[in-house]
Amino acid sequence: MRAAADPGTATGPGAGRGPAPSGIGRRDLLGLAAVTPLAAWLGLGGAGRATAATSVSAPAHVPPGPVGPAGLGTEPGPGIVKPVSPAFFTLRETNAETNWPALRGTGRLTPVDRFFVRNHTGTPRIDARTWRLTVRGSGLRGGPVAFGYDDLLAMPSVSRAAFIECAGNGRVHYPNQQGEQVRGTPWGLGGIGTARWRGVPLGEVLRRAGLSRGAVDVMPSGLDDAYVHAGRSLGRVRRPMPVAKALDDVLLAYEMNGEPLPCDHGFPVRVVVPNWVGIASIKWVGDIEVSAEPLSSPWSTDLYRLYGPAHPEGGSDPLTRQSVKSAFELAEGATLAAGRVHRITGRSWSGAGGIRRVEISTDGGAHWQDARLHDAPQYGVWSRWSTHWRPPGPGPAVLMARATDTAGRTQPDRAVFNTHGYLFDAVVRHAVTVE
């Protein structure tokens, strides 16, 4: 294996290095001990078990991560390192779904302590001092190239706000709202978060590795445990993308909201693919194959395609862009007082453009009015909105939010069914009680 390309072409000494957390030195940040991830079930088709492993405590100098409010519980979930307060999350096997009321008033970026966790197996602890990113394959002019953590930190960096969203976000509404049974983890709408990511453009690393003109596909792979589905090991999570996308807006991110990536979100380095389904944004990346021929993996050939009566017999093309959605920052079934004005808030987002309009109904869709948008439309980032509502009297009520993006897509009344429950985009009926 030959050495990585000279990182000395950065714009200045230490170019691209983000600030370390207060009171924590860079040497401490690099001292995360490597351990094997915890094992647990993943609800994809009701099958799939990770190989059992033992949890090992981190060294004392490793920061313990964000902690929820006192008395709300701060223990990590199965396969998750950071605390998962029940005020912030609903646990779904090795995953943690963000509770929407926890986002109210938090700003446009999702705090790390409330950012959802999607794991196929469990969160590994990786030592950045020994971590290497290997770039290899027939799409390079030469042999494999290895980059270390400090190599990436020394390269010119960019910062980009972008949401990451699980393809199955909103899946529970297929059965609950449309009466259609689907496979997979029953996500509500909390499988999404928006952060400001800092890192090196993937294209920069590929060029330094010797990208050839004949390259077609790029496939990053994670360093978490191999995933076992239906009794068969699918290997480590990996998914190809066209080289054109890899050279466009994809990041190799090492920072999240101004701090080094937390373990659950990909430390030391993860892929961020703006606007695409979350499976493309591989966490804990350690290998990138660059090929002169099309690449595939189970996450592009079997999973993360659309199957069902409305789709081709062999399934759709691999999923890329996310759909348009809206969510209220209000608990499902919340109780609101009668006879007073309530400020109702929420967020809308789309993988095809910024959000230019949000309409609200407080009577189950009989009447609609425009919400007030608090953010200008921005590609790849959600927009916050609000409306005021005085309930006419006590009793059950249904709130609805309908977004339109700058590409002209509007949420439909009903999502097109697919067997895995991906890309739910229908207007959600949010039940509340007035008393």
BELMOPE-V315230 format. One record per residue. RES is the residue in three letters. PSI is psi as a letter, one per 20 degrees, with the letter a starting at -180 (* if undefined). Layout:
RES,PSI ; RES,PSI
This chain:
MET,p ; ARG,r ; ALA,q ; ALA,q ; ALA,q ; ASP,o ; PRO,j ; GLY,j ; THR,j ; ALA,r ; THR,i ; GLY,r ; PRO,p ; GLY,j ; ALA,p ; GLY,i ; ARG,p ; GLY,r ; PRO,q ; ALA,q ; PRO,q ; SER,p ; GLY,j ; ILE,p ; GLY,q ; ARG,h ; ARG,h ; ASP,g ; LEU,h ; LEU,i ; GLY,k ; LEU,p ; ALA,q ; ALA,p ; VAL,r ; THR,q ; PRO,q ; LEU,q ; ALA,q ; ALA,r ; TRP,q ; LEU,p ; GLY,m ; LEU,o ; GLY,j ; GLY,j ; ALA,r ; GLY,o ; ARG,p ; ALA,q ; THR,p ; ALA,q ; ALA,r ; THR,p ; SER,p ; VAL,p ; SER,q ; ALA,q ; PRO,q ; ALA,h ; HIS,i ; VAL,p ; PRO,p ; PRO,i ; GLY,r ; PRO,q ; VAL,p ; GLY,r ; PRO,q ; ALA,p ; GLY,i ; LEU,i ; GLY,p ; THR,j ; GLU,q ; PRO,q ; GLY,r ; PRO,p ; GLY,j ; ILE,p ; VAL,g ; LYS,q ; PRO,q ; VAL,m ; SER,p ; PRO,i ; ALA,h ; PHE,h ; PHE,q ; THR,p ; LEU,p ; ARG,n ; GLU,d ; THR,j ; ASN,q ; ALA,o ; GLU,p ; THR,p ; ASN,p ; TRP,h ; PRO,h ; ALA,i ; LEU,i ; ARG,p ; GLY,j ; THR,i ; GLY,a ; ARG,h ; LEU,q ; THR,p ; PRO,q ; VAL,h ; ASP,i ; ARG,j ; PHE,p ; PHE,q ; VAL,p ; ARG,o ; ASN,p ; HIS,h ; THR,e ; GLY,r ; THR,p ; PRO,q ; ARG,p ; ILE,p ; ASP,o ; ALA,h ; ARG,h ; THR,i ; TRP,p ; ARG,q ; LEU,o ; THR,p ; VAL,p ; ARG,r ; GLY,r ; SER,i ; GLY,j ; LEU,q ; ARG,h ; GLY,b ; GLY,a ; PRO,q ; VAL,p ; ALA,p ; PHE,p ; GLY,r ; TYR,g ; ASP,h ; ASP,g ; LEU,g ; LEU,h ; ALA,i ; MET,q ; PRO,p ; SER,r ; VAL,q ; SER,p ; ARG,p ; ALA,p ; ALA,q ; PHE,q ; ILE,p ; GLU,p ; CYS,p ; ALA,h ; GLY,j ; ASN,p ; GLY,j ; ARG,h ; VAL,i ; HIS,i ; TYR,g ; PRO,g ; ASN,h ; GLN,h ; GLN,i ; GLY,k ; GLU,p ; GLN,p ; VAL,r ; ARG,q ; GLY,r ; THR,p ; PRO,m ; TRP,p ; GLY,c ; LEU,j ; GLY,j ; GLY,l ; ILE,q ; GLY,q ; THR,p ; ALA,r ; ARG,o ; TRP,p ; ARG,p ; GLY,a ; VAL,p ; PRO,p ; LEU,h ; GLY,h ; GLU,g ; VAL,g ; LEU,g ; ARG,g ; ARG,h ; ALA,i ; GLY,l ; LEU,p ; SER,r ; ARG,h ; GLY,j ; ALA,p ; VAL,g ; ASP,q ; VAL,p ; MET,o ; PRO,q ; SER,q ; GLY,r ; LEU,j ; ASP,r ; ASP,q ; ALA,q ; TYR,p ; VAL,p ; HIS,p ; ALA,k ; GLY,j ; ARG,p ; SER,p ; LEU,j ; GLY,a ; ARG,q ; VAL,p ; ARG,q ; ARG,p ; PRO,q ; MET,q ; PRO,q ; VAL,h ; ALA,h ; LYS,g ; ALA,h ; LEU,i ; ASP,e ; ASP,j ; VAL,p ; LEU,q ; LEU,n ; ALA,p ; TYR,j ; GLU,q ; MET,o ; ASN,l ; GLY,j ; GLU,q ; PRO,q ; LEU,p ; PRO,r ; CYS,g ; ASP,i ; HIS,j ; GLY,j ; PHE,p ; PRO,h ; VAL,p ; ARG,r ; VAL,p ; VAL,o ; VAL,n ; PRO,p ; ASN,i ; TRP,r ; VAL,q ; GLY,h ; ILE,h ; ALA,h ; SER,m ; ILE,p ; LYS,q ; TRP,l ; VAL,p ; GLY,i ; ASP,p ; ILE,o ; GLU,p ; VAL,p ; SER,q ; ALA,i ; GLU,q ; PRO,q ; LEU,q ; SER,r ; SER,r ; PRO,h ; TRP,j ; SER,h ; THR,h ; ASP,g ; LEU,r ; TYR,l ; ARG,r ; LEU,p ; TYR,q ; GLY,r ; PRO,h ; ALA,j ; HIS,r ; PRO,q ; GLU,h ; GLY,j ; GLY,r ; SER,r ; ASP,q ; PRO,q ; LEU,q ; THR,e ; ARG,q ; GLN,r ; SER,r ; VAL,p ; LYS,r ; SER,q ; ALA,q ; PHE,q ; GLU,l ; LEU,p ; ALA,q ; GLU,p ; GLY,j ; ALA,q ; THR,p ; LEU,q ; ALA,p ; ALA,q ; GLY,j ; ARG,r ; VAL,p ; HIS,p ; ARG,o ; ILE,p ; THR,r ; GLY,a ; ARG,q ; SER,q ; TRP,r ; SER,q ; GLY,i ; ALA,i ; GLY,r ; GLY,r ; ILE,p ; ARG,i ; ARG,q ; VAL,p ; GLU,q ; ILE,p ; SER,p ; THR,j ; ASP,k ; GLY,k ; GLY,j ; ALA,h ; HIS,q ; TRP,q ; GLN,q ; ASP,p ; ALA,r ; ARG,p ; LEU,p ; HIS,i ; ASP,q ; ALA,q ; PRO,p ; GLN,p ; TYR,p ; GLY,j ; VAL,q ; TRP,r ; SER,p ; ARG,q ; TRP,r ; SER,r ; THR,r ; HIS,q ; TRP,p ; ARG,o ; PRO,p ; PRO,h ; GLY,r ; PRO,q ; GLY,r ; PRO,q ; ALA,q ; VAL,o ; LEU,q ; MET,q ; ALA,p ; ARG,o ; ALA,q ; THR,p ; ASP,r ; THR,i ; ALA,i ; GLY,j ; ARG,p ; THR,q ; GLN,p ; PRO,r ; ASP,h ; ARG,p ; ALA,q ; VAL,p ; PHE,q ; ASN,q ; THR,h ; HIS,j ; GLY,k ; TYR,q ; LEU,k ; PHE,p ; ASP,j ; ALA,q ; VAL,p ; VAL,p ; ARG,o ; HIS,o ; ALA,p ; VAL,r ; THR,p ; VAL,p ; GLU,*
